[in-house]
């Protein structure tokens, strides 16, 4: 079928997917007819002129459509065309009223001025200089983004990469990528190697081109970071990279040597084995080892009248310390470093409160932190002291030009604290630990608190586990379950699971219940019913205090399907609720959502007017407003609100249901846990134990008893290549 060409103006945008650039729009053609056009048309705007090449197709539900294969954008030329374009809010911050004033002032030169001299917009009534400059930036970004997304679509690269790539390389992106397509393998972009490699080969890059070989090697190391590995044995790296790019071992070995010479990689020997690191992780691991040993070697005399101070701390906490707890508080007073570990109900919180009281009496200033917003909020609740995320404590930010993460607090600008307490240490990876240690003064005390039996960090390494297994750092492991905690079947079953024993599922007069299901559909229906009716109505637990957890994203009891069901029953569509479709999700006002990656430069505003930056992976909030005109969505996280541009919605996902991994560090009044099925990799003891310990007052398991048994029995934990344990032992 010969392709046809249509020329016309976009009359309306029916649908657009910011992730992949796909759009459905109505095009007013020059011959007077209005047709439906579908295809990859990134960021279409009403009033925009298009020259579209494609073919007619017939859709079963929507009838005759024109499927775009190629298109050329023709910017509005006449005064009327420009007015229609701007009046349709095609440029952020400019609506119909301002559009009329601007076009009246500048006529057919409006778009040229908007692009090249945006400050002149301030000559128009109602437009301040900052607003004029912002409008110009928005217009240039829009043009650049469209060109880049069209370029990506042409070369079958993921359209969502365009936003990050444009921020990193700006208007030079296309020229730079033609010169070296493997620039897309920058770690900040998270690009899939396969798509980038196909693009490079299209441009004529040879199979043994050094850039391709080196990109493949670096990608293997970056990919294995997501599996928790800090390094790879050299022989495994050679084999994996060789298979990835179909190259022999000599070619890969030569590439590794070039990267070592360029100091992009580092080589070392551990356990008589040559291992290869990405340079930043190598430095991070060495630094952590040195600083941890330095803190551990610092000792202090026992405070004067220690027994009196300890008694005062006990009275303040209304507790009687056990010998182990007393030992831990004493070590916190006399050691530069102390690791406190233990399961639920073993008194970690009691020790923390005692240590804080003691430090207050000693005149020490203390800061508290945790890896996630939910974990830091919980730490604030149990201690009564202000706690923050580690990133916020360190002053995380993004360098405007490079897009790289930086921290304002480091060795040159350390934290002004005599002691630092870190909770939920099991979630802290080697890179974050290194950044934290850089910001702590050498003469400060460091207390690390966590449970090594919970899931390991999402990032590379498992520092808490390595520190304990090295057995060379001061630590206290709490094993005694206190009497009050013994009344909780949640606590007792968590410890049973941790010992490899089947949890008690038959006790119906407790805080721990099991509800069987005969099918996956029945399990999903039961979960929805518990959240929407049974628990709120029968037990008085508000729906917003119930968190559904599941091991997996896929299947009928995975997060995707459960979020769809839970949204339908907990926050159904209504005329007064605005919605925004983005990819496979429909975001609706009132929805519970989660930030799924760290964003250090997005702005937030508190109720008291305080403005700051940074929203972090795992932060949970609710959608309070969707503004279709300005293409913005506002999420409330506790006491602060964050405005997302529609192009940033890939950073959010529904959170009525979440994976157990995402829940780590949080605690909920009630947890409903799906135990139906999934990959054996996900059905393991660590996931079950972590899920159980997320519940404060009530836990309901829904699914199959044999799945619970399988998870309890499966103690396999994927091996992580990490050298911290060996390095600590070598330094001792």
C-alpha positions in Angstrom: 0.0 0.0 0.0 1.4 3.4 -1.1 1.8 5.8 1.8 -0.3 8.9 1.8 0.4 12.4 3.1 -1.9 14.5 5.2 -1.3 18.2 6.1 -3.4 19.9 8.8 -3.7 21.4 12.2 -4.2 19.5 15.5 -7.8 20.2 16.6 -7.6 18.1 19.8 -5.4 15.6 21.6 -7.5 12.6 22.6 -4.7 10.6 24.2 -0.9 10.9 24.7 1.5 8.6 26.5 4.5 10.5 27.9 6.5 7.3 28.3 6.6 6.2 24.6 5.4 9.2 22.7 2.2 7.4 21.4 -0.7 9.8 20.7 -4.2 9.8 19.3 -5.3 13.2 17.9 -7.9 14.8 15.7 -6.3 16.6 12.7 -8.2 19.3 10.8 -6.9 18.8 7.2 -6.5 21.5 4.6 -9.3 19.9 2.5 -11.8 20.5 5.3 -12.1 17.0 6.7 -11.2 16.1 10.3 -9.5 12.8 10.8 -8.2 10.6 13.6 -4.4 10.2 13.5 -2.5 7.7 15.7 1.2 6.9 16.1 4.3 8.1 17.7 3.8 11.9 17.9 5.6 13.1 21.0 4.2 16.0 22.9 1.5 17.2 20.4 -0.2 20.5 21.0 -3.5 21.9 19.8 -3.0 24.4 17.0 0.2 22.8 15.8 0.6 22.1 12.1 1.7 18.6 11.0 2.7 17.0 7.7 2.0 13.3 8.3 3.0 10.4 6.1 1.3 7.1 6.8 -1.6 4.8 5.8 -5.3 4.3 6.6 -6.2 1.5 8.9 -9.5 0.2 10.3 -9.8 -0.2 14.1 -12.4 -2.7 15.4 -13.7 -0.3 18.0 -12.7 3.2 16.7 -13.2 2.8 13.0 -11.1 4.4 10.3 -7.8 6.0 11.4 -4.7 7.4 9.8 -1.6 5.6 11.2 1.4 7.9 11.1 4.8 6.5 10.1 6.7 9.8 9.6 5.8 13.3 10.4 7.1 16.8 10.0 6.1 19.6 12.4 5.3 22.9 10.8 5.3 25.7 13.5 2.4 28.2 13.2 3.3 31.1 10.9 0.4 33.6 10.8 -0.8 35.7 13.7 -4.1 33.7 13.9 -2.3 30.4 13.9 0.1 31.5 16.6 -2.8 32.8 18.7 -4.6 29.5 18.4 -1.4 27.6 19.3 -0.6 29.6 22.4 -4.3 29.8 23.5 -4.4 26.0 23.7 -1.8 26.2 26.5 0.9 24.7 24.3 3.5 26.6 26.3 3.5 26.1 30.0 2.4 29.3 31.9 0.6 30.9 28.9 -3.2 30.6 28.6 -5.7 32.3 26.3 -5.7 35.7 28.0 -1.9 36.1 28.0 -1.7 34.6 24.5 -3.9 37.3 23.2 -1.8 40.1 24.8 1.5 38.5 23.6 0.3 38.1 20.0 -1.2 41.6 20.0 2.2 42.9 21.0 4.5 40.8 18.8 2.3 39.5 16.0 3.9 36.9 13.7 7.3 37.4 15.4 5.9 36.0 18.7 7.4 32.5 18.5 10.8 33.9 17.4 10.8 36.2 20.4 9.6 33.4 22.7 12.6 31.2 21.6 15.4 33.8 21.3 14.4 36.9 23.4 11.9 35.6 26.0 12.8 38.5 28.4 10.9 40.8 26.0 7.6 39.1 27.1 7.9 41.1 30.3 6.8 44.1 28.1 3.4 42.6 28.1 1.0 43.4 31.0 0.7 40.6 33.5 4.1 39.0 32.7 7.0 39.4 35.1 10.6 39.0 34.1 10.9 35.5 35.9 7.7 34.4 34.2 8.9 35.6 30.8 12.2 33.7 31.2 10.4 30.6 32.4 8.1 30.7 29.4 11.0 30.9 27.1 12.7 28.0 28.8 9.5 25.9 28.6 9.2 26.6 24.9 12.8 25.8 24.1 12.6 22.6 26.2 9.4 21.7 24.3 11.0 22.1 20.9 14.2 20.3 21.9 12.3 17.5 23.6 10.1 16.9 20.6 13.0 16.8 18.3 14.8 14.4 20.6 11.8 12.1 21.1 11.2 12.0 17.3 14.9 11.1 16.9 14.6 8.3 19.5 11.4 7.0 17.9 13.1 6.9 14.5 15.9 4.8 16.0 13.6 2.6 18.2 15.0 4.0 21.4 12.7 4.3 24.5 11.0 7.7 24.3 11.2 8.1 28.1 15.0 8.3 27.7 14.6 11.6 25.9 13.7 13.6 29.0 16.8 12.5 30.9 19.0 12.7 27.9 17.9 16.3 27.1 18.6 17.3 30.7 22.0 15.8 30.6 23.2 16.9 27.1 20.8 19.7 26.2 20.4 21.0 22.6 23.6 19.2 21.6 22.2 15.8 22.4 21.5 14.6 18.8 24.9 15.7 17.5 26.7 14.1 20.5 24.8 10.8 20.0 25.6 10.7 16.3 29.3 11.0 17.3 29.1 8.5 20.2 25.8 6.6 20.7 27.2 4.9 23.8 26.9 8.2 25.6 23.4 6.9 26.3 25.0 4.3 28.6 25.7 7.0 31.2 24.7 5.6 34.6 22.3 8.5 35.2 20.2 7.6 32.1 19.5 3.9 32.9 19.3 3.1 29.2 18.8 -0.5 28.0 22.0 -1.7 26.5 20.3 -3.7 23.7 18.4 -0.7 22.3 21.5 1.5 22.5 23.7 -1.2 20.9 21.2 -1.6 18.0 21.2 2.2 17.5 25.0 2.3 17.4 25.2 -0.6 14.9 22.6 1.3 12.7 25.1 4.2 12.7 27.9 1.9 11.5 29.7 1.3 14.8 31.9 -1.8 14.3 31.3 -4.9 16.4 34.9 -4.6 17.9 34.8 -0.8 18.2 36.5 0.1 21.5 33.6 2.3 22.5 31.2 -0.7 22.0 33.4 -3.1 23.9 33.9 -0.7 26.8 30.2 0.2 27.0 29.4 -3.5 27.2 31.9 -4.1 30.0 30.6 -1.1 32.0 27.0 -2.1 31.4 27.6 -5.6 32.9 29.0 -4.1 36.0 26.2 -1.5 36.3 23.6 -4.2 35.6 25.1 -6.4 38.3 24.8 -3.5 40.8 21.1 -3.9 40.5 21.6 -7.5 41.6 23.5 -6.3 44.7 27.0 -6.9 43.5 29.7 -4.4 44.4 32.2 -6.1 42.0 32.5 -9.1 39.7 35.3 -11.7 39.5 37.3 -10.9 36.4 36.6 -14.2 34.7 32.9 -13.9 35.2 32.9 -10.3 33.9 34.9 -11.4 30.8 32.4 -14.3 30.1 29.3 -12.1 30.7 30.5 -9.1 28.6 31.7 -11.4 25.9 28.3 -13.1 25.6 26.6 -9.7 25.7 28.4 -8.3 22.7 29.5 -11.6 21.0 33.2 -10.8 21.5 36.1 -13.1 22.4 37.9 -13.0 25.7 41.0 -11.3 24.3 38.8 -8.4 23.1 37.1 -8.0 26.4 40.3 -8.3 28.4 41.8 -5.5 26.3 38.7 -3.4 26.9 39.0 -4.0 30.7 42.7 -2.9 30.5 41.8 0.3 28.7 39.1 1.1 31.3 41.5 0.4 34.1 44.1 2.7 32.6 41.4 5.4 32.3 40.5 4.8 35.9 36.9 4.0 35.1 37.4 0.6 36.6 39.5 -0.7 39.5 41.1 -4.1 40.0 42.0 -5.9 43.3 42.5 -9.4 44.7 40.1 -10.8 47.3 40.3 -14.4 48.5 43.0 -15.1 45.9 40.7 -14.0 43.1 41.1 -11.0 40.8 38.0 -8.8 41.0 36.8 -5.8 39.0 34.9 -2.8 40.3 33.5 0.3 38.9 35.9 2.9 40.3 33.3 4.8 42.5 32.3 1.6 44.2 35.8 0.5 44.8 36.6 3.8 46.5 33.4 3.6 48.5 34.2 0.1 49.8 37.8 1.0 50.8 36.6 4.2 52.5 33.9 2.5 54.5 36.4 -0.1 55.7 38.9 2.5 56.9 36.3 4.8 58.5 34.5 2.0 60.3 37.7 0.7 61.7 38.7 4.2 62.8 35.4 4.7 64.6 35.7 1.3 66.2 39.2 2.1 67.5 37.9 5.3 69.3 37.2 4.7 73.0 36.0 7.0 75.7 36.1 6.8 79.5 32.9 5.8 81.2 30.9 9.0 82.0 31.0 10.2 85.6 28.2 8.8 87.7 27.2 6.5 84.9 24.9 4.4 87.1 23.0 7.5 88.1 22.7 8.6 84.5 21.5 5.1 83.5 18.9 5.1 86.3 17.6 8.5 85.1 17.4 7.2 81.5 15.4 4.2 82.8 13.0 6.3 84.8 12.5 8.6 81.8 11.6 5.6 79.6 9.6 3.9 82.4 11.6 0.7 81.9 13.9 -1.7 83.7 16.9 -2.5 81.5 18.0 -6.1 81.0 21.7 -6.8 81.4 22.1 -6.9 77.6 20.3 -3.5 77.2 22.5 -2.0 79.9 25.6 -3.4 78.2 24.5 -1.8 74.9 23.9 1.6 76.5 27.3 1.4 78.3 29.1 0.6 75.0 27.3 3.5 73.3 28.9 5.8 76.0 32.4 4.4 75.7 32.8 3.3 72.0 33.1 5.4 68.9 31.0 2.8 67.0 28.3 0.4 68.1 26.1 -1.9 66.0 22.8 -2.9 67.6 20.8 -5.7 66.0 17.8 -7.8 66.8 14.3 -8.8 65.7 10.9 -7.4 66.7 10.2 -7.2 70.4 13.8 -7.5 71.5 14.1 -3.9 72.7 16.0 -2.0 70.1 13.7 1.1 70.6 14.2 0.9 74.3 18.0 1.0 73.9 17.7 3.9 71.4 15.7 5.9 73.9 18.2 5.1 76.6 21.1 6.1 74.5 19.5 9.4 73.6 18.8 10.2 77.2 22.4 9.3 78.2 23.8 11.5 75.4 21.6 14.4 76.5 22.9 14.0 80.0 26.5 13.9 78.7 25.9 17.2 76.7 26.3 15.5 73.3 24.3 16.7 70.3 22.7 13.8 68.4 21.1 13.5 64.9 18.9 10.6 63.9 18.4 9.3 60.4 17.1 6.4 58.3 17.3 5.4 54.6 13.7 6.3 53.7 11.1 8.9 54.5 8.8 6.3 56.0 11.6 4.9 58.2 12.7 8.3 59.4 9.1 9.2 60.2 8.7 6.0 62.2 12.0 6.8 64.0 10.6 10.2 65.0 7.5 8.5 66.3 9.3 6.0 68.5 11.9 8.3 69.9 10.1 11.6 70.1 13.0 13.2 68.3 13.3 14.8 64.9 14.7 12.3 62.3 15.4 12.7 58.6 16.3 10.6 55.7 20.1 10.1 55.2 19.9 12.0 51.9 18.1 15.0 53.5 20.5 15.0 56.4 23.5 15.1 54.0 21.9 17.8 51.9 21.5 15.9 48.7 21.3 17.8 45.4 21.8 17.5 41.7 24.5 19.3 39.8 22.6 21.3 37.1 25.0 20.6 34.2 26.0 17.0 34.8 22.9 15.8 36.5 25.1 14.1 39.1 24.2 13.6 42.8 26.1 15.6 45.3 25.9 16.1 49.1 26.6 19.4 50.8 27.9 17.6 53.8 31.2 15.7 53.4 34.7 15.7 54.9 35.2 19.4 54.2 31.7 20.3 55.6 30.9 17.7 58.2 27.7 17.4 60.2 27.7 19.5 63.4 26.8 16.5 65.6 28.6 14.7 68.4 26.7 11.5 67.6 24.9 10.0 64.7 22.2 7.3 65.0 21.2 5.4 61.9 18.1 3.1 62.0 17.1 0.4 59.4 20.8 -0.2 58.5 19.8 -3.3 56.5 18.6 -1.0 53.8 21.8 1.0 53.5 24.0 0.1 50.5 27.8 0.6 50.3 27.6 3.9 48.3 25.2 5.6 50.7 27.2 4.4 53.7 30.3 5.9 52.2 28.6 9.2 51.7 27.3 9.2 55.3 30.7 8.3 56.8 32.3 11.2 54.9 30.0 13.6 56.6 30.6 12.4 60.2 33.4 14.1 62.2 36.2 11.7 63.2 35.6 12.3 67.0 31.8 11.7 66.8 30.1 8.6 67.9 28.2 6.4 65.4 25.3 4.0 66.4 24.0 1.7 63.6 20.7 -0.1 64.3 19.1 -2.8 62.1 17.9 -6.3 61.6 20.2 -8.3 59.3 17.5 -11.0 58.7 15.4 -8.5 56.7 15.8 -8.0 53.0 19.2 -6.6 51.8 19.5 -3.1 50.3 18.2 -2.4 46.8 21.6 -1.0 45.9 25.0 -2.8 45.8 26.4 -4.5 48.9 25.0 -5.5 52.3 27.1 -3.5 54.7 25.2 -4.4 57.9 25.6 -8.1 57.2 29.2 -7.7 56.3 30.0 -5.7 59.4 28.4 -8.4 61.6 30.0 -11.4 59.8 33.4 -9.8 60.0 33.1 -10.1 63.8 35.7 -7.3 64.4 33.4 -4.3 65.2 31.6 -3.6 68.5 28.1 -5.0 68.3 25.2 -6.1 70.5 22.8 -8.7 69.2 19.4 -8.7 71.1 17.7 -12.1 71.2 15.4 -11.9 74.3 11.7 -11.3 73.4 10.3 -9.2 76.2 7.1 -10.2 77.9 4.9 -7.5 76.4 6.0 -8.4 72.9 5.3 -12.1 73.6 1.6 -11.2 73.7 1.8 -10.4 70.0 1.5 -13.3 67.6 2.9 -10.9 64.9 6.2 -10.8 66.9 6.2 -14.5 67.9 5.5 -15.6 64.3 8.2 -13.3 62.9 10.7 -15.1 65.1 9.3 -18.5 64.2 9.7 -17.8 60.5 13.2 -16.5 61.1 14.1 -19.8 62.8 12.6 -21.7 59.8 9.5 -22.8 61.7 6.0 -22.6 60.3 4.0 -19.6 61.7 0.9 -20.3 63.8 -2.0 -19.8 61.5 -4.9 -21.2 63.5 -5.2 -18.8 66.4 -8.3 -16.7 65.6 -8.1 -14.6 68.8 -4.9 -12.7 68.0 -3.4 -10.0 65.8 -2.3 -12.5 63.1 -4.8 -14.2 60.8 -4.7 -16.5 57.8 -7.5 -16.6 55.2 -7.3 -19.4 52.7 -8.2 -19.0 49.0 -9.0 -21.6 46.4 -8.0 -19.5 43.4 -6.0 -16.4 42.6 -9.2 -14.6 41.7 -10.7 -15.4 45.1 -7.5 -14.2 46.9 -7.6 -10.9 45.0 -11.3 -10.5 45.8 -10.7 -11.3 49.5 -7.9 -8.7 49.7 -10.1 -6.0 48.2 -13.0 -6.9 50.5 -10.7 -6.7 53.6 -9.5 -3.3 52.7 -12.8 -1.7 51.6 -15.3 -3.3 54.0 -14.3 -6.0 56.5 -11.4 -4.3 58.4 -12.9 -0.7 58.3 -16.4 -1.9 59.3 -15.7 -4.8 61.6 -12.4 -3.7 63.3 -12.6 0.1 63.0 -9.3 0.3 61.0 -9.5 3.2 58.5 -8.7 2.1 54.9 -5.8 4.6 54.7 -4.2 2.7 57.6 -4.2 -0.6 55.8 -1.3 -1.5 53.5 -1.5 -4.4 51.0 1.8 -6.1 50.4 2.7 -8.8 47.9 6.0 -10.4 46.9 5.5 -9.8 43.2 4.3 -7.2 40.6 2.9 -9.7 38.2 -0.2 -12.0 38.2 -3.7 -11.7 39.7 -2.2 -11.0 43.2 0.7 -8.8 42.0 0.8 -5.1 42.6 -0.4 -4.1 39.1 -3.7 -6.0 39.3 -4.3 -5.4 43.1 -3.8 -1.7 42.6 -6.4 -1.7 39.9 -8.9 -3.5 42.1 -8.1 -1.4 45.2 -8.4 1.9 43.3 -11.8 0.8 42.0 -13.2 0.0 45.5 -11.3 2.6 47.6 -11.1 5.6 45.3 -13.6 5.0 42.4 -14.1 7.4 39.5 -16.4 10.3 40.2 -17.4 13.5 38.4 -15.6 15.6 41.0 -12.3 13.7 40.8 -9.9 14.6 38.0 -7.9 11.9 36.3 -4.7 11.6 34.3 -3.9 8.5 32.2 -0.2 7.8 32.1 1.1 4.6 30.5 -0.8 1.7 32.1 -2.0 3.7 35.1 -4.9 6.1 35.6 -3.9 8.5 38.3 -6.9 10.0 40.1 -7.3 12.6 42.8 -7.4 10.8 46.1 -5.1 8.0 45.0 -2.3 6.7 47.2 1.0 6.9 45.2 4.6 6.1 45.8 7.8 7.9 44.5 9.8 5.1 42.9 13.2 6.8 42.4 15.2 9.5 44.1 14.6 12.9 42.7 16.9 15.4 44.5 15.9 18.6 42.7 12.1 18.5 42.6 10.7 21.2 44.9 8.3 20.7 47.8 6.4 23.2 49.9 5.4 22.7 53.6 2.2 24.0 55.2 4.2 26.7 56.9 5.5 28.0 53.6 9.0 26.4 53.9 10.4 25.4 50.5 12.9 22.7 49.9 13.9 20.0 47.4 14.1 16.3 47.2 11.6 13.4 47.1 13.0 9.9 47.6 12.4 6.3 46.6 9.7 4.8 48.8 8.0 8.1 49.9 4.2 7.5 49.9 1.6 10.3 49.6 -1.8 11.0 48.0 -2.8 12.9 44.9 -4.6 16.1 46.0 -4.9 17.9 42.7 -4.6 17.3 39.0 -4.4 20.4 36.7 -5.0 19.5 33.1 -4.5 23.0 31.8 -1.0 23.4 33.2 -0.3 19.6 32.9 0.6 19.2 36.6 -0.2 16.8 39.3 0.2 17.6 43.0 1.0 15.0 45.6 0.9 15.5 49.4 3.6 13.7 51.3 2.8 14.1 55.0 3.3 17.9 55.7 4.6 18.9 52.2 3.2 19.1 48.7 5.1 18.4 45.5 4.0 19.4 42.0 4.9 17.0 39.2 4.9 17.9 35.5 3.0 15.3 33.5 6.3 14.4 31.9 7.6 13.3 35.3 4.8 10.9 36.2 7.0 7.9 35.4 8.4 8.6 38.9 5.1 7.7 40.5 3.1 4.5 40.8 0.0 3.5 42.7 0.6 2.4 46.3 -2.6 0.9 47.5 -0.6 -2.3 47.1 3.2 -2.5 47.0 5.9 -5.1 46.9 7.4 -6.2 50.2 10.7 -4.8 49.0 9.2 -1.3 48.7 7.7 -1.5 52.2 11.0 -2.1 53.9 11.6 0.5 56.6 7.9 1.2 57.0 5.4 0.2 59.6 1.6 0.1 59.2 -1.3 -0.2 61.6 -2.6 -3.1 59.5 -1.0 -5.2 56.8 -2.8 -7.5 54.3 -0.2 -9.8 52.8 -0.8 -11.9 49.6 0.7 -15.4 49.9 -0.7 -16.9 46.7 2.3 -17.7 44.5 5.1 -16.3 42.3 8.7 -16.9 41.4 10.6 -19.1 43.9 13.2 -16.3 43.9 10.6 -14.1 45.6 8.9 -16.7 47.7 11.6 -16.9 50.4 12.0 -16.5 54.2 13.5 -13.0 54.1 10.5 -11.6 52.2 8.0 -13.3 54.5 9.9 -12.2 57.6 10.2 -8.6 56.4 6.5 -8.5 55.5 5.4 -9.8 58.9 7.5 -7.2 60.7 5.9 -4.3 58.8 2.6 -4.8 60.8 2.1 -3.0 64.1 -1.4 -4.1 65.2 -2.8 -6.5 62.7 -1.5 -8.8 60.0 -3.8 -10.8 57.6 -2.3 -13.4 55.3 -4.5 -14.3 52.3 -3.7 -17.1 49.9 -2.3 -20.6 50.3 -0.9 -22.3 53.3 1.6 -24.3 51.2 2.9 -20.9 49.9 3.5 -19.8 53.5 5.3 -23.1 54.2 7.4 -22.8 51.0 8.5 -19.3 51.9 9.4 -20.3 55.5 11.5 -23.2 54.2 13.2 -21.3 51.5 16.2 -19.6 53.3 18.2 -19.2 50.1 19.6 -15.6 49.8 21.3 -14.6 46.5 25.0 -14.3 47.0 26.3 -10.8 46.7 29.9 -10.1 45.6 31.1 -7.7 48.2 34.5 -7.2 49.8 33.7 -5.3 53.0 33.8 -8.3 55.3 37.2 -9.5 54.1 38.7 -6.0 54.2 37.5 -5.4 57.7 39.1 -8.7 58.8 42.3 -7.9 57.0 42.6 -4.6 58.9 41.9 -6.1 62.3 
